[in-house]
Amino acid sequence: MFSVTVRDHIMIAHSFRGEVFGPAQRLHGATFLVDATFRREQLDDDGIVVDIGLATQELGAVTSELNYRNLDNEPEFAGVNTSTEFLAKVIADRIADRIHKGALGEGARGIAGISVTLHESHVAWASYERAL
C-alpha cells in the first residue's frame, strides 16, 4: 500500500461534559497538528498517490472550517463532546466528501482509504481511518 501524508493545524476552543474529563469540562483551548494520510494500492497514471498540492489545499479548506472556533457554539456539534477522536473523524469525512466530489482530481478516485491523525502534543494523538 502506498501513502502520502500532508499536514496542517487548527486552534479551537471547547469544553466537555462528563466526570471523566475532569478540568477539561471547563472551556479550554487546544492546538492540533493535523495529518491526513491518503492510501492506495497502485500509483495513478502519473506515478503518484495524490497530487500533494491539491491534498494540502483541500486539507487546509477543511481545517479552516474549524480553525479559531469555539466548537461549543457551532450548531453542528451541539450536544457532542468534540474529543480529539471525534474531530479526527469529522475531518476525515469532510476530506472524503471532497474526494468524492472530485476536488483532488480524477486520479484521486483511486484512493482506497484515508486516515486523519490529530496530535494534541508530542506525547498524545488520536486517529480515525476510513475506506473510500
Backbone as numpy.savetxt, mean C-alpha at the origin, in Angstrom:
# Nx Ny Nz CAx CAy CAz Cx Cy Cz
9.77 -16.75 -9.75 8.92 -15.59 -9.75 9.82 -14.35 -9.75
9.55 -13.41 -10.65 10.27 -12.14 -10.71 9.52 -11.12 -9.87
10.24 -10.14 -9.35 9.57 -9.07 -8.61 10.30 -7.76 -8.76
9.53 -6.69 -8.64 10.05 -5.32 -8.60 9.34 -4.62 -7.45
10.09 -3.87 -6.66 9.52 -3.13 -5.55 9.80 -1.65 -5.73
8.77 -0.83 -5.49 8.92 0.62 -5.46 8.50 1.11 -4.08
8.96 2.29 -3.71 8.78 2.78 -2.34 8.27 4.22 -2.32
7.45 4.50 -1.31 6.99 5.86 -1.01 6.84 5.94 0.51
6.21 6.98 0.99 5.92 7.07 2.42 4.62 7.85 2.63
4.02 7.65 3.80 2.84 8.42 4.18 2.98 8.85 5.63
2.35 9.96 5.93 2.27 10.47 7.30 0.78 10.64 7.60
0.32 9.94 8.62 -1.10 9.97 8.95 -1.29 10.19 10.45
-2.52 10.51 10.82 -2.92 10.53 12.22 -4.11 9.60 12.35
-4.24 8.96 13.50 -5.38 8.09 13.75 -5.37 7.67 15.22
-6.45 7.03 15.63 -6.54 6.46 16.96 -7.19 5.09 16.83
-7.09 4.30 17.88 -7.66 2.95 17.86 -8.66 2.77 18.99
-9.56 1.83 18.78 -10.50 1.43 19.81 -10.11 0.03 20.29
-10.09 -0.15 21.62 -9.78 -1.46 22.17 -8.62 -1.40 23.14
-8.79 -2.08 24.25 -7.76 -2.10 25.30 -6.41 -2.58 24.80
-6.41 -3.48 23.82 -5.17 -4.04 23.31 -4.22 -2.95 22.79
-4.78 -1.80 22.41 -3.97 -0.73 21.83 -3.36 0.21 22.85
-3.70 0.05 24.11 -3.08 0.87 25.15 -3.13 2.35 24.82
-1.97 3.04 24.93 -1.95 4.48 24.69 -2.28 4.87 23.24
-2.21 3.93 22.31 -2.53 4.25 20.91 -4.03 4.44 20.72
-4.82 4.26 21.79 -6.24 4.59 21.70 -6.43 6.09 21.54
-5.44 6.85 21.99 -5.50 8.31 21.81 -5.00 8.66 20.41
-5.40 9.81 19.93 -4.96 10.29 18.62 -3.43 10.38 18.62
-2.82 9.82 17.58 -1.37 9.85 17.45 -1.00 9.85 15.96
0.22 10.20 15.67 0.70 10.20 14.30 1.53 8.98 13.99
1.62 8.68 12.72 2.46 7.58 12.25 3.04 7.94 10.90
4.29 7.60 10.71 4.95 7.75 9.42 5.34 6.36 8.96
4.89 5.99 7.78 5.16 4.66 7.24 5.98 4.75 5.96
7.02 3.93 5.84 7.60 3.64 4.54 6.67 2.63 3.89
6.36 2.84 2.63 5.42 1.98 1.92 6.14 1.32 0.75
6.27 0.00 0.78 6.85 -0.76 -0.32 5.75 -1.51 -1.04
5.70 -1.35 -2.35 4.77 -2.11 -3.19 5.60 -3.02 -4.09
5.36 -4.32 -3.97 6.10 -5.32 -4.75 5.17 -5.96 -5.76
5.60 -5.97 -7.00 4.85 -6.53 -8.11 5.53 -7.83 -8.53
4.75 -8.91 -8.70 5.32 -10.22 -9.03 4.70 -10.80 -10.28
5.55 -11.48 -11.03 5.05 -12.21 -12.20 6.00 -13.36 -12.52
5.44 -14.40 -13.14 6.24 -15.58 -13.44 7.16 -15.38 -14.63
6.71 -14.67 -15.63 7.50 -14.42 -16.83 7.61 -12.92 -17.06
8.75 -12.48 -17.53 8.92 -11.07 -17.88 8.06 -10.74 -19.09
7.67 -9.48 -19.22 6.85 -9.08 -20.36 7.71 -9.00 -21.62
7.13 -8.57 -22.73 7.84 -8.51 -24.01 9.04 -7.57 -23.98
9.05 -6.62 -23.03 10.17 -5.70 -22.89 11.23 -6.21 -21.91
10.99 -7.39 -21.34 11.95 -7.98 -20.40 11.88 -7.40 -19.00
10.70 -6.89 -18.61 10.54 -6.30 -17.29 9.31 -6.88 -16.57
9.26 -6.66 -15.27 8.09 -7.02 -14.48 7.01 -5.98 -14.66
7.40 -4.72 -14.50 6.49 -3.58 -14.63 7.34 -2.35 -14.90
6.77 -1.37 -15.54 7.46 -0.11 -15.76 7.66 0.55 -14.39
8.91 0.67 -13.94 9.19 1.19 -12.60 8.69 2.62 -12.47
8.82 3.41 -13.51 8.34 4.78 -13.45 6.83 4.85 -13.23
6.09 4.05 -13.99 4.63 4.03 -13.81 4.24 3.46 -12.45
4.94 2.42 -12.02 4.64 1.83 -10.71 4.86 2.85 -9.60
5.95 3.59 -9.69 6.25 4.63 -8.70 5.19 5.73 -8.73
4.81 6.13 -9.93 3.79 7.18 -10.10 2.45 6.74 -9.51
2.04 5.53 -9.78 0.74 5.05 -9.30 0.75 4.80 -7.80
1.86 4.30 -7.26 1.96 4.18 -5.81 1.85 5.56 -5.18
2.52 6.54 -5.76 2.43 7.91 -5.24 1.02 8.46 -5.28
0.29 8.14 -6.34 -1.11 8.60 -6.44 -1.95 7.98 -5.32
-1.72 6.70 -5.05 -2.47 6.02 -3.99 -2.09 6.57 -2.62
-0.80 6.73 -2.36 -0.40 7.20 -1.04 -0.82 8.65 -0.81
-0.90 9.45 -1.88 -1.32 10.85 -1.72 -2.76 10.95 -1.22
-3.56 9.92 -1.47 -4.95 9.91 -0.99 -5.01 9.74 0.53
-3.93 9.25 1.14 -3.89 9.01 2.59 -2.97 9.98 3.33
-2.00 10.52 2.63 -0.95 11.32 3.25 -1.50 12.58 3.91
-0.97 12.89 5.08 -1.35 14.06 5.86 -2.84 14.10 6.18
-3.42 12.94 6.42 -4.84 12.85 6.78 -4.98 12.32 8.20
-6.02 12.80 8.87 -6.45 12.18 10.11 -7.46 11.13 9.68
-7.07 9.88 9.71 -7.93 8.80 9.20 -9.20 8.65 10.02
-9.20 9.15 11.26 -10.41 9.12 12.07 -11.51 9.99 11.45
-11.13 10.97 10.64 -12.08 11.89 10.02 -12.49 11.48 8.61
-11.96 10.38 8.10 -12.27 9.94 6.74 -13.48 9.01 6.77
-14.57 9.39 6.10 -15.80 8.59 6.14 -15.60 7.12 5.75
-14.71 6.84 4.81 -14.52 5.45 4.38 -13.92 4.56 5.47
-13.34 5.18 6.49 -12.73 4.41 7.57 -13.53 4.50 8.88
-14.73 5.01 8.81 -15.56 5.16 10.00 -15.76 3.79 10.67
-15.50 3.73 11.96 -15.71 2.51 12.71 -14.67 1.44 12.51
-13.56 1.78 11.85 -12.52 0.79 11.54 -11.23 1.18 12.26
-10.57 0.21 12.86 -9.22 0.45 13.37 -8.27 0.41 12.18
-7.70 1.54 11.85 -6.83 1.65 10.68 -5.41 1.20 11.05
-5.31 -0.07 11.39 -4.03 -0.67 11.77 -3.08 -0.70 10.58
-1.85 -0.95 10.86 -0.85 -1.07 9.80 -1.25 -2.15 8.81
-1.72 -3.28 9.32 -2.15 -4.38 8.46 -3.33 -3.96 7.57
-4.29 -3.29 8.17 -5.47 -2.81 7.43 -5.05 -1.85 6.32
-4.17 -0.91 6.63 -3.73 0.07 5.63 -2.93 -0.58 4.51
-2.17 -1.62 4.81 -1.45 -2.33 3.75 -2.44 -2.92 2.75
-3.55 -3.46 3.24 -4.57 -4.01 2.35 -5.25 -2.91 1.54
-5.56 -1.80 2.17 -6.18 -0.68 1.46 -5.30 -0.26 0.28
-4.02 -0.09 0.53 -3.10 0.35 -0.52 -2.98 -0.71 -1.60
-2.84 -1.98 -1.22 -2.73 -3.06 -2.21 -3.97 -3.12 -3.09
-5.15 -3.01 -2.48 -6.39 -3.07 -3.26 -6.51 -1.88 -4.21
-6.09 -0.72 -3.78 -6.15 0.46 -4.65 -5.17 0.34 -5.82
-4.00 -0.21 -5.56 -3.05 -0.44 -6.65 -3.61 -1.48 -7.62
-4.19 -2.54 -7.09 -4.79 -3.57 -7.95 -5.87 -2.97 -8.84
-6.69 -2.09 -8.29 -7.72 -1.42 -9.10 -7.08 -0.64 -10.25
-5.98 0.03 -9.97 -5.29 0.81 -11.00 -4.69 -0.10 -12.07
-4.17 -1.24 -11.65 -3.64 -2.20 -12.63 -4.76 -2.68 -13.54
-5.90 -3.04 -12.95 -7.04 -3.54 -13.74 -7.57 -2.47 -14.70
-7.42 -1.19 -14.34 -7.88 -0.10 -15.21 -6.84 0.28 -16.25
-5.66 -0.37 -16.22 -4.64 -0.11 -17.23 -3.66 0.99 -16.91
-3.68 1.52 -15.69 -2.83 2.65 -15.33 -1.34 2.32 -15.37
-0.98 1.04 -15.25 0.43 0.65 -15.30 0.81 0.08 -16.66
-0.03 0.27 -17.65 0.25 -0.18 -19.00 -0.24 -1.59 -19.26
-0.30 -1.92 -20.54 -0.80 -3.24 -20.94 0.10 -4.37 -20.44
1.40 -4.13 -20.39 2.32 -5.16 -19.92 2.07 -5.57 -18.48
1.50 -4.65 -17.70 1.23 -4.93 -16.29 0.08 -5.91 -16.10
-0.66 -6.17 -17.15 -1.78 -7.11 -17.03 -1.27 -8.53 -16.76
0.02 -8.78 -16.97 0.60 -10.08 -16.69 1.09 -10.23 -15.26
0.91 -9.20 -14.45 1.34 -9.29 -13.05 0.44 -10.29 -12.33
1.06 -11.22 -11.64 0.32 -12.28 -10.95 -0.14 -11.85 -9.57
0.63 -11.00 -8.92 0.28 -10.59 -7.57 1.08 -9.39 -7.12
0.58 -8.78 -6.07 1.28 -7.66 -5.46 1.27 -7.85 -3.95
2.25 -7.25 -3.32 2.24 -7.18 -1.86 2.63 -5.76 -1.47
2.06 -5.31 -0.39 2.36 -3.99 0.14 2.82 -4.16 1.57
3.95 -3.55 1.88 4.50 -3.59 3.22 4.59 -2.17 3.75
4.04 -1.96 4.94 4.16 -0.68 5.63 5.13 -0.86 6.79
6.22 -0.11 6.75 7.24 -0.16 7.80 6.92 0.91 8.83
6.57 0.49 10.04 6.30 1.43 11.13 7.59 2.00 11.69
8.63 1.17 11.67 9.94 1.57 12.18 10.96 0.61 11.62
12.20 0.72 12.09 13.24 -0.19 11.63 13.10 -1.58 12.25
12.17 -1.74 13.20 12.01 -3.04 13.85 10.61 -3.64 13.72
9.68 -2.94 13.05 8.31 -3.46 12.95 7.66 -3.05 11.63
7.03 -4.02 10.98 6.30 -3.74 9.74 5.23 -4.80 9.55
4.30 -4.48 8.64 3.21 -5.42 8.33 2.99 -5.40 6.83
2.52 -6.54 6.30 2.32 -6.68 4.86 0.96 -7.27 4.55
0.54 -7.03 3.32 -0.64 -7.68 2.77 -0.29 -8.10 1.36
-0.59 -9.35 1.02 -0.28 -9.88 -0.30 -1.57 -10.37 -0.95
-1.70 -10.11 -2.26 -2.90 -10.55 -2.96 -2.56 -10.92 -4.40
-3.38 -11.80 -4.94 -3.28 -12.16 -6.35 -4.03 -11.11 -7.16
-3.71 -11.08 -8.45 -4.45 -10.16 -9.33 -5.33 -10.95 -10.29
